[in-house]
Every structure is written in structure tokens, then in C-alpha cells.
Amino acid sequence: MSTPPELPHPPADSLSLSQVLFALSDPARREIARNLRDGPLEAAACSAVAADVPKSTKSHILKVLRESGVIRNEPNPNGRGRLLTLRRDDLEARFPGLIDPILDADLRES
């Protein structure tokens, strides 16, 4: 059995505000980031995207979040598949106080 490939992640000091805001502008991407606040999740178990969403769409959502620097998507050290984590420390260091108000915006609007 082969190990899933490592994917590129932007360095913390190169995170772009416009890319982070774009990544979090989509409700499905925001929901995934919100789910990751409590800790890592396996990509296959991420319930933020409805079951009827094509796998390719879910992959694209995760790619946008990863390439913007919002999440890490790495091989799961405890088994198969991939582990998703929110890059909270990197986002807070680069944009203090930004992430929680954005992630909580939908909750306040309900």
C-alpha cells in the first residue's frame, strides 16, 4: 500500500488576505473550516459537504482551502486517507482576530 502524496501548502508568512477571504467566501468552504476548529478531521469523514456533492467538487473545495492557507491536508499518520486541520495559529499570526468572526458570521445571521 502506498502512502498518499504530500501536497504543497503556502508558508505562513506568505498567506494572502485576498486569497484567505476568497476561500472563506463560499458557505461550503466556511463550513469545513468551522468544523475543523475543534480539531483535525479525516477528509472522508468531513460532513460539511452534503453526500450528494460529487467527489470532484469536494476535492476542489479542499484544494481552494489548502492553496489559500486556511487548512492543511496531509496524509493521515494513523492510517489511510488524509487528515484536515485548520491553520489557526498561522492565520492568527498573519491576520490577528480575523478567522473567528468570519467563521461565526453564518451563525449570527441565522
Secondary structure, DSSP 8 states (H G I E B T S, - for coil): -----------GGG--HHHHHHHTTSHHHHHHHHHHTTS-EEGGG--SS-TTS-HHHHHHHHHHHHHHTSEEEEE-TTSSSEEEEE-HHHHHHHSTT-HHHHHHHHHHH-
